[in-house]
């Protein structure tokens, strides 16, 4: 349990730093890399998705400490005809789905090519 938490924490840090440095598309790239190399993780897609979500929550918290994120969420929500509170939720969900699905696609490509199993429970 501690190793899994440490794995998610370090991967979340990597997702947050990659997003801050290179933008949102780096989440898909890092998720795919994780899915391609994570043979010790029993569910690489879930691990990558949770870590990407945690990383993006941290980025939103840091951004909120620096400026009026709630005001922006209200305005964007108004433009999209959504409640303002839903904008950060959708933002984090996008990161979760992007990182997790990229990792699962990489696992599928790896197993399809016969390079290795999808995890320790195969």
Buried (B, 14 or more C-beta within 10 A) or exposed (E): EEEEEEBBEEBBBBBBBBBBEEEEEBBBBBBBBBBBEBBEBEBBBBBBBBBBBBBBBBBBEEEBEEEEBEEBBBEBBEEEEBEBEBBBEEBBBBBBBBBBBBBBBBBEEBBEEEEEEBBEEE
